[in-house]
Amino acid sequence: MFIDEDTGHAVMGDMYDARGQLWQFALINYYYSPDLNAWHAGTSFYHDLNSGSYMAYNMFQERQLGPILNKGNLTPAMYTPQAARELGN
């Protein structure tokens, strides 16, 4: 795991299998969010070195507006087991 010296966040990681072989590599970038007054996770990539595939999350850089993280519209009811069940998955 590689830790960013400015933010203290883990930004890269290597994953090894039971034989000690590197099989996956992950990286994530962080951006400063003024509405939160904090660093927030941005785009992240997970590379499977065995299959040559990868996954990318939070690809919002081509949107007109980035995510607004502190709208003030969160309620305690959104963090209940019932709310999680209603989301599905």
Secondary structure, 3 states (H helix, E strand, C coil): CEECCCCCCEEEEEEECCCCCEEEEEEEEEEEECCCCEEEEEEEEEEECCCCEEEEECCCCCCCCCCCCCCCCCCHHHHCHHHHHHHCC
